[in-house]
Amino acid sequence: MSFTITKQGDVSIVEIDGQLIVGNRQELKQKMLEALEAGARKLLVDFTKTGYIDSSGLGVLVSLSKKIREQGGELRLAALNEDLRTLFELTKLDTLFQIADTREQALASF
């Protein structure tokens, strides 16, 4: 499980490799808040390498979304597999987040 943050233009891209669960959600939150404090206002979470998100992982994404919006930023999600997309639809979080099929589509949407 690891988190990587890269920049593409003015967008900070967060890649989650593995699972987003109770044991690592604070690490994700910390990294994203550090990027926000460093001036990032366009953040994209790429789920290409993510197999599973538990309820605490969803909770941290909701909390980050609120914080980023309060700071005048935008958070987008990309590349959710079928199971993750279903999870977001069942929890109605697909109405909270802008979700793109690919990283490229998400980048173009900013």
DSSP file (Angstrom, degrees, kcal/mol; ACC not computed):
  #  RESIDUE AA STRUCTURE BP1 BP2  ACC     N-H-->O    O-->H-N    N-H-->O    O-->H-N    TCO  KAPPA ALPHA  PHI   PSI    X-CA   Y-CA   Z-CA
    1    1 A M              0   0    0      0, 0.0     2,-0.3     0, 0.0    17,-0.2   0.000 360.0 360.0 360.0 124.9    0.0    0.0    0.0
    2    2 A S  E     -A   17   0A   0     15,-1.8    15,-2.9     2,-0.0     2,-0.4  -0.994 360.0-142.2-152.2 158.5    1.4    3.3   -1.0
    3    3 A F  E     -A   16   0A   0     -2,-0.3     2,-0.4    13,-0.2    13,-0.2  -0.977  16.8-172.0-120.6 134.3    0.4    6.8   -2.0
    4    4 A T  E     -A   15   0A   0     11,-1.9    11,-3.1    -2,-0.4     2,-0.5  -0.994   6.0-161.4-127.5 132.3    2.3    8.8   -4.7
    5    5 A I  E     +A   14   0A   0     -2,-0.4     2,-0.3     9,-0.2     9,-0.2  -0.963  17.8 167.2-115.6 123.9    1.7   12.5   -5.5
    6    6 A T  E     -A   13   0A   0      7,-2.5     7,-3.6    -2,-0.5     2,-0.4  -0.846  28.1-125.6-125.5 165.0    2.8   13.8   -8.8
    7    7 A K  E     -A   12   0A   0     -2,-0.3     2,-0.4     5,-0.2     5,-0.2  -0.923  18.8-178.8-113.5 138.2    2.1   17.1  -10.7
    8    8 A Q  E >  S-A   11   0A   0      3,-2.6     3,-1.7    -2,-0.4     2,-0.3  -0.896  73.0 -48.9-131.7 104.7    0.8   17.4  -14.2
    9    9 A G  T 3  S-     0   0    0     -2,-0.4     0, 0.0     1,-0.2     0, 0.0  -0.572 122.3 -24.6  65.3-126.6    0.6   21.1  -15.0
   10   10 A D  T 3  S+     0   0    0     -2,-0.3    32,-0.5    -3,-0.1     2,-0.5   0.199 118.4 100.1-101.5  16.4   -1.3   22.6  -12.1
   11   11 A V  E <   -Ab   8  42A   0     -3,-1.7    -3,-2.6    30,-0.1     2,-0.6  -0.888  63.0-146.7-105.8 128.8   -3.0   19.4  -11.1
   12   12 A S  E     -Ab   7  43A   0     30,-3.0    32,-2.7    -2,-0.5     2,-0.5  -0.837  17.2-155.6 -90.7 123.6   -1.7   17.3   -8.2
   13   13 A I  E     -Ab   6  44A   0     -7,-3.6    -7,-2.5    -2,-0.6     2,-0.6  -0.892   5.2-162.1-107.4 123.7   -2.4   13.6   -8.9
   14   14 A V  E     -Ab   5  45A   0     30,-3.6    32,-3.2    -2,-0.5     2,-0.5  -0.918   5.3-162.4-106.6 118.4   -2.6   11.2   -6.0
   15   15 A E  E     -Ab   4  46A   0    -11,-3.1   -11,-1.9    -2,-0.6     2,-0.6  -0.873   3.7-156.6-101.4 131.3   -2.2    7.5   -6.9
   16   16 A I  E     -A    3   0A   0     30,-1.7     2,-0.8    -2,-0.5    33,-0.3  -0.930   6.7-166.5-108.3 114.7   -3.4    5.0   -4.4
   17   17 A D  E     -A    2   0A   0    -15,-2.9   -15,-1.8    -2,-0.6     2,-0.5  -0.870  62.9  -6.8-105.6 105.0   -1.6    1.6   -4.9
   18   18 A G  E    S-e   50   0B   0     31,-2.3    33,-2.1    -2,-0.8    34,-0.8  -0.964 111.6 -15.3 120.1-129.9   -3.4   -1.1   -3.0
   19   19 A Q  E     -e   52   0B   0     -2,-0.5     2,-0.8    31,-0.2    34,-0.2  -0.885  43.8-141.5-118.7 146.8   -6.3   -0.6   -0.6
   20   20 A L  E     +e   53   0B   0     32,-2.8    34,-2.2    -2,-0.3    37,-0.4  -0.888  49.7 144.5-105.4 101.7   -7.7    2.5    1.1
   21   21 A I    >>  -     0   0    0     -2,-0.8     3,-1.8    32,-0.2     4,-1.5  -0.725  66.1 -81.8-134.5 177.5   -8.7    1.2    4.5
   22   22 A V  T 34 S+     0   0    0      1,-0.3     4,-0.4    -2,-0.2     3,-0.1   0.806 121.1  59.7 -53.2 -34.2   -8.8    2.2    8.2
   23   23 A G  T 34 S+     0   0    0      1,-0.2    -1,-0.3     2,-0.1     4,-0.1   0.697 120.0  21.6 -72.5 -19.2   -5.1    1.4    8.6
   24   24 A N  T <> S+     0   0    0     -3,-1.8     4,-1.6     2,-0.1     3,-0.5   0.398  89.4 100.1-129.7   3.0   -3.8    3.9    6.0
   25   25 A R  H  X S+     0   0    0     -4,-1.5     4,-2.5     1,-0.2     5,-0.2   0.848  82.5  56.6 -63.1 -33.5   -6.5    6.5    5.6
   26   26 A Q  H  > S+     0   0    0     -4,-0.4     4,-2.7     1,-0.2    -1,-0.2   0.865 103.3  54.5 -66.3 -35.0   -4.7    9.0    7.8
   27   27 A E  H  > S+     0   0    0     -3,-0.5     4,-2.3     2,-0.2    -1,-0.2   0.919 109.9  46.8 -64.0 -42.8   -1.6    8.8    5.7
   28   28 A L  H  X S+     0   0    0     -4,-1.6     4,-2.5     2,-0.2     5,-0.2   0.940 112.8  49.4 -62.2 -47.2   -3.7    9.7    2.6
   29   29 A K  H  X S+     0   0    0     -4,-2.5     4,-2.6     1,-0.2     5,-0.2   0.923 111.2  49.5 -59.0 -45.6   -5.4   12.6    4.4
   30   30 A Q  H  X S+     0   0    0     -4,-2.7     4,-2.3     1,-0.2    -1,-0.2   0.925 111.5  48.0 -60.5 -47.1   -2.0   13.9    5.6
   31   31 A K  H  X S+     0   0    0     -4,-2.3     4,-1.9     1,-0.2    -1,-0.2   0.900 114.2  46.3 -63.1 -41.1   -0.4   13.8    2.2
   32   32 A M  H  X S+     0   0    0     -4,-2.5     4,-2.2     2,-0.2    -1,-0.2   0.882 112.1  50.0 -71.8 -37.3   -3.4   15.5    0.6
   33   33 A L  H  X S+     0   0    0     -4,-2.6     4,-2.7    -5,-0.2    -1,-0.2   0.873 109.2  52.8 -67.0 -36.0   -3.7   18.2    3.2
   34   34 A E  H  X S+     0   0    0     -4,-2.3     4,-1.6    -5,-0.2    -2,-0.2   0.910 109.4  48.8 -63.6 -41.6    0.1   18.9    2.8
   35   35 A A  H  <>S+     0   0    0     -4,-1.9     5,-2.5     2,-0.2    -2,-0.2   0.904 111.7  49.7 -63.5 -40.7   -0.5   19.4   -0.9
   36   36 A L  H ><5S+     0   0    0     -4,-2.2     3,-1.5     1,-0.2    -2,-0.2   0.921 110.5  49.0 -63.2 -45.0   -3.4   21.7   -0.2
   37   37 A E  H 3<5S+     0   0    0     -4,-2.7    -1,-0.2     1,-0.3    -2,-0.2   0.794 105.4  59.4 -65.3 -27.8   -1.3   23.7    2.3
   38   38 A A  T 3<5S-     0   0    0     -4,-1.6    -1,-0.3    -5,-0.2    -2,-0.2   0.447 131.2 -92.0 -81.8   0.5    1.5   23.9   -0.4
   39   39 A G  T < 5S+     0   0    0     -3,-1.5    -3,-0.2     1,-0.3     2,-0.2   0.404  74.3 148.3 109.9  -3.5   -0.9   25.6   -2.7
   40   40 A A      < +     0   0    0     -5,-2.5    -1,-0.3    -6,-0.2     3,-0.1  -0.465   9.8 165.2 -66.0 131.8   -2.5   22.8   -4.7
   41   41 A R        +     0   0    0    -31,-0.4    33,-3.2     1,-0.2     2,-0.6   0.477  62.8  61.5-123.8 -12.2   -6.1   23.6   -5.6
   42   42 A K  E     +bc  11  74A   0    -32,-0.5   -30,-3.0    31,-0.2     2,-0.4  -0.951  67.6 175.7-118.4 111.2   -6.7   21.0   -8.3
   43   43 A L  E     -bc  12  75A   0     31,-2.9    33,-2.5    -2,-0.6     2,-0.4  -0.944  11.5-171.2-121.6 138.0   -6.4   17.5   -6.9
   44   44 A L  E     -bc  13  76A   0    -32,-2.7   -30,-3.6    -2,-0.4     2,-0.6  -0.993  11.1-153.5-127.6 127.3   -7.1   14.2   -8.7
   45   45 A V  E     -bc  14  77A   0     31,-2.7    33,-2.2    -2,-0.4     2,-0.6  -0.910  12.6-156.0-102.0 118.7   -7.2   10.8   -7.0
   46   46 A D  E     -bc  15  78A   0    -32,-3.2   -30,-1.7    -2,-0.6     3,-0.3  -0.845  13.0-176.7 -98.3 117.7   -6.3    8.1   -9.5
   47   47 A F    >   +     0   0    0     31,-3.0     3,-1.9    -2,-0.6    34,-0.3   0.126  46.0 118.5-100.6  19.9   -7.7    4.7   -8.5
   48   48 A T  T 3  S+     0   0    0      1,-0.3    -1,-0.2    30,-0.1   -31,-0.1   0.871  86.8  33.7 -53.0 -40.1   -6.1    2.7  -11.3
   49   49 A K  T 3  S+     0   0    0    -33,-0.3   -31,-2.3    -3,-0.3     2,-0.5   0.145  96.2 107.5-104.6  18.7   -4.2    0.5   -8.8
   50   50 A T  E <   +e   18   0B   0     -3,-1.9    31,-0.3   -33,-0.2   -31,-0.2  -0.862  36.4 174.4-104.0 125.9   -6.8    0.5   -6.1
   51   51 A G  E     +     0   0B   0    -33,-2.1     2,-0.3    -2,-0.5   -32,-0.2   0.710  64.1  17.6 -99.0 -23.4   -8.7   -2.7   -5.4
   52   52 A Y  E     -e   19   0B   0    -34,-0.8   -32,-2.8    31,-0.0     2,-0.4  -0.998  48.4-170.8-155.3 141.6  -10.7   -1.9   -2.3
   53   53 A I  E     -e   20   0B   0     -2,-0.3   -32,-0.2   -34,-0.2     2,-0.1  -0.995  16.9-155.8-131.8 128.1  -12.0    1.0   -0.2
   54   54 A D     >  -     0   0    0    -34,-2.2     4,-2.1    -2,-0.4     3,-0.4  -0.380  39.3 -89.7 -94.2-178.8  -13.6    0.5    3.1
   55   55 A S  H  > S+     0   0    0      1,-0.3     4,-2.3     2,-0.2     5,-0.1   0.842 127.5  53.2 -62.5 -34.3  -16.1    2.8    4.9
   56   56 A S  H  > S+     0   0    0      2,-0.2     4,-2.0     1,-0.2    -1,-0.3   0.858 107.4  52.7 -69.5 -32.8  -13.3    4.7    6.7
   57   57 A G  H  > S+     0   0    0     -3,-0.4     4,-1.7   -37,-0.4    -2,-0.2   0.906 109.8  47.9 -65.5 -42.3  -11.6    5.3    3.3
   58   58 A L  H  X S+     0   0    0     -4,-2.1     4,-2.2     1,-0.2    -2,-0.2   0.909 110.0  54.2 -62.1 -41.6  -14.9    6.7    1.9
   59   59 A G  H  X S+     0   0    0     -4,-2.3     4,-2.5     1,-0.2    -2,-0.2   0.890 106.7  49.6 -60.9 -41.5  -15.2    8.9    5.0
   60   60 A V  H  X S+     0   0    0     -4,-2.0     4,-2.5     1,-0.2    -1,-0.2   0.864 109.3  52.5 -69.1 -34.0  -11.7   10.4    4.5
   61   61 A L  H  X S+     0   0    0     -4,-1.7     4,-2.3     2,-0.2    -2,-0.2   0.907 110.7  47.5 -65.7 -40.8  -12.5   11.1    0.8
   62   62 A V  H  X S+     0   0    0     -4,-2.2     4,-2.0     2,-0.2    -2,-0.2   0.932 113.2  48.2 -63.8 -45.8  -15.7   13.0    1.9
   63   63 A S  H  X S+     0   0    0     -4,-2.5     4,-2.1     1,-0.2    -2,-0.2   0.903 112.9  47.8 -62.0 -42.8  -13.8   14.9    4.6
   64   64 A L  H  X S+     0   0    0     -4,-2.5     4,-2.9     2,-0.2     5,-0.2   0.888 108.2  55.6 -65.4 -39.0  -11.0   15.8    2.1
   65   65 A S  H  X S+     0   0    0     -4,-2.3     4,-2.3     1,-0.2    -2,-0.2   0.921 109.6  46.1 -58.7 -45.3  -13.6   16.9   -0.5
   66   66 A K  H  X S+     0   0    0     -4,-2.0     4,-2.3     2,-0.2    -1,-0.2   0.932 114.0  47.7 -63.5 -47.1  -15.2   19.3    2.0
   67   67 A K  H  X S+     0   0    0     -4,-2.1     4,-1.3     1,-0.2    -2,-0.2   0.907 112.1  49.4 -61.8 -43.8  -11.8   20.7    3.1
   68   68 A I  H  <>S+     0   0    0     -4,-2.9     5,-3.0     1,-0.2     3,-0.3   0.908 111.3  49.1 -64.7 -42.8  -10.6   21.2   -0.5
   69   69 A R  H ><5S+     0   0    0     -4,-2.3     3,-1.8    -5,-0.2    -1,-0.2   0.898 107.2  55.7 -63.0 -40.5  -13.8   23.0   -1.5
   70   70 A E  H 3<5S+     0   0    0     -4,-2.3    -1,-0.2     1,-0.3    -2,-0.2   0.819 106.9  51.0 -60.7 -30.3  -13.5   25.3    1.6
   71   71 A Q  T 3<5S-     0   0    0     -4,-1.3    -1,-0.3    -3,-0.3    -2,-0.2   0.345 125.6-103.0 -89.1   5.7  -10.0   26.3    0.4
   72   72 A G  T < 5S+     0   0    0     -3,-1.8    -3,-0.2     1,-0.2     2,-0.1   0.687  81.8 125.5  82.7  18.5  -11.4   27.1   -3.1
   73   73 A G      < -     0   0    0     -5,-3.0     2,-0.4    -6,-0.2    -1,-0.2  -0.430  52.9-128.9-104.7 179.7  -10.1   23.9   -4.6
   74   74 A E  E     -c   42   0A   0    -33,-3.2   -31,-2.9    -2,-0.1     2,-0.4  -0.983  10.6-159.9-130.8 141.7  -11.5   21.0   -6.6
   75   75 A L  E     -c   43   0A   0     -2,-0.4    23,-0.6   -33,-0.2     2,-0.3  -0.987  13.1-179.9-122.2 127.9  -11.2   17.3   -6.1
   76   76 A R  E     -cd  44  98A   0    -33,-2.5   -31,-2.7    -2,-0.4     2,-0.3  -0.908  14.6-146.5-123.8 154.4  -11.8   14.8   -8.9
   77   77 A L  E     -cd  45  99A   0     21,-2.6    23,-2.8    -2,-0.3     2,-0.3  -0.906  18.6-175.5-118.4 148.8  -11.7   11.0   -8.9
   78   78 A A  E     +cd  46 100A   0    -33,-2.2   -31,-3.0    -2,-0.3    23,-0.2  -0.990  49.3  17.0-145.3 152.7  -10.6    8.8  -11.8
   79   79 A A        +     0   0    0     21,-1.5     2,-0.3    -2,-0.3    22,-0.1   0.847  62.6 175.5  63.3  43.8  -10.3    5.2  -13.0
   80   80 A L        -     0   0    0     20,-0.5    -1,-0.2    -3,-0.1   -32,-0.1  -0.623  28.3-126.4 -76.3 135.7  -12.5    3.4  -10.5
   81   81 A N     >  -     0   0    0    -31,-0.3     4,-2.7    -2,-0.3     5,-0.2  -0.213  35.0 -91.5 -72.3 175.7  -12.9   -0.3  -11.2
   82   82 A E  H  > S+     0   0    0      1,-0.2     4,-2.2     2,-0.2     5,-0.2   0.886 126.3  49.1 -59.3 -42.3  -16.3   -1.8  -11.5
   83   83 A D  H  > S+     0   0    0      2,-0.2     4,-2.1     1,-0.2    -1,-0.2   0.912 113.1  46.7 -64.6 -42.7  -16.6   -2.7   -7.8
   84   84 A L  H  > S+     0   0    0      2,-0.2     4,-2.3     1,-0.2    -2,-0.2   0.903 111.0  51.6 -67.7 -40.1  -15.5    0.7   -6.7
   85   85 A R  H  X S+     0   0    0     -4,-2.7     4,-2.1     1,-0.2    -1,-0.2   0.915 110.0  49.8 -62.5 -41.4  -17.9    2.5   -9.0
   86   86 A T  H  X S+     0   0    0     -4,-2.2     4,-2.9    -5,-0.2     5,-0.2   0.901 108.6  53.6 -62.0 -41.0  -20.7    0.4   -7.7
   87   87 A L  H  X S+     0   0    0     -4,-2.1     4,-1.9     1,-0.2     6,-0.3   0.921 109.6  47.1 -58.9 -45.8  -19.7    1.3   -4.1
   88   88 A F  H  <>S+     0   0    0     -4,-2.3     6,-1.6     1,-0.2     5,-1.3   0.865 113.8  48.4 -65.8 -35.8  -19.8    5.0   -5.0
   89   89 A E  H ><5S+     0   0    0     -4,-2.1     3,-1.0     3,-0.2    -2,-0.2   0.920 110.9  49.5 -69.7 -43.6  -23.2    4.5   -6.7
   90   90 A L  H 3<5S+     0   0    0     -4,-2.9    -2,-0.2     1,-0.3    -1,-0.2   0.852 115.3  43.4 -64.5 -34.3  -24.7    2.5   -3.8
   91   91 A T  T 3<5S-     0   0    0     -4,-1.9    -1,-0.3    -5,-0.2    -2,-0.2   0.427 109.6-124.7 -90.6   1.1  -23.6    5.1   -1.2
   92   92 A K  T X 5S+     0   0    0     -3,-1.0     3,-1.4    -4,-0.2     4,-0.3   0.613  75.3 127.3  65.0  13.5  -24.7    8.0   -3.5
   93   93 A L  G >>< +     0   0    0     -5,-1.3     4,-2.1    -6,-0.3     3,-0.7   0.642  54.7  77.5 -74.6 -12.7  -21.2    9.4   -3.3
   94   94 A D  G 34 S+     0   0    0     -6,-1.6    -1,-0.3     1,-0.2     5,-0.2   0.686  91.9  54.6 -67.4 -15.1  -21.1    9.5   -7.1
   95   95 A T  G <4 S+     0   0    0     -3,-1.4    -1,-0.2    -7,-0.3    -2,-0.2   0.683 109.1  46.9 -88.1 -19.3  -23.3   12.6   -6.7
   96   96 A L  T <4 S+     0   0    0     -3,-0.7     2,-0.3    -4,-0.3    -2,-0.2   0.851 111.7  51.7 -85.3 -39.3  -20.7   14.3   -4.5
   97   97 A F  S  < S-     0   0    0     -4,-2.1     2,-0.7   -21,-0.0   -21,-0.1  -0.729  77.9-126.9-103.9 146.8  -17.6   13.6   -6.6
   98   98 A Q  E     -d   76   0A   0    -23,-0.6   -21,-2.6    -2,-0.3     2,-0.5  -0.848  36.1-166.7 -85.4 118.4  -16.9   14.2  -10.2
   99   99 A I  E     -d   77   0A   0     -2,-0.7     2,-0.3    -5,-0.2   -21,-0.2  -0.938   6.9-167.9-116.6 123.7  -15.8   10.8  -11.4
  100  100 A A  E     -d   78   0A   0    -23,-2.8   -21,-1.5    -2,-0.5   -20,-0.5  -0.775  26.5-130.9-107.2 153.8  -14.0   10.2  -14.7
  101  101 A D  S    S+     0   0    0     -2,-0.3     2,-0.3   -23,-0.2    -1,-0.1   0.849  90.6  22.0 -69.7 -33.9  -13.4    6.9  -16.4
  102  102 A T  S  > S-     0   0    0    -24,-0.1     4,-2.0   -23,-0.1     5,-0.1  -0.882  77.4-115.2-132.8 162.7   -9.7    7.7  -17.0
  103  103 A R  H  > S+     0   0    0     -2,-0.3     4,-2.7     1,-0.2     5,-0.2   0.900 116.7  55.1 -60.3 -41.6   -7.0   10.0  -15.7
  104  104 A E  H  > S+     0   0    0      1,-0.2     4,-2.1     2,-0.2    -1,-0.2   0.903 107.3  48.6 -62.0 -42.9   -6.9   11.8  -19.0
  105  105 A Q  H  > S+     0   0    0      1,-0.2     4,-0.9     2,-0.2    -1,-0.2   0.904 112.1  49.7 -63.8 -40.5  -10.6   12.6  -18.9
  106  106 A A  H >< S+     0   0    0     -4,-2.0     3,-0.7     1,-0.2     4,-0.5   0.921 109.9  50.0 -64.7 -43.5  -10.3   13.8  -15.3
  107  107 A L  H >< S+     0   0    0     -4,-2.7     3,-1.0     1,-0.2    -1,-0.2   0.892 109.4  51.9 -61.4 -39.4   -7.4   16.1  -16.2
  108  108 A A  H 3< S+     0   0    0     -4,-2.1    -1,-0.2     1,-0.2    -2,-0.2   0.711 100.7  64.4 -69.9 -19.5   -9.3   17.5  -19.1
  109  109 A S  T <<        0   0    0     -4,-0.9    -1,-0.2    -3,-0.7    -2,-0.2   0.591 360.0 360.0 -83.5 -10.0  -12.3   18.3  -16.8
  110  110 A F    <         0   0    0     -3,-1.0    -1,-0.2    -4,-0.5    -2,-0.1   0.496 360.0 360.0 -74.9 360.0  -10.4   20.9  -14.7
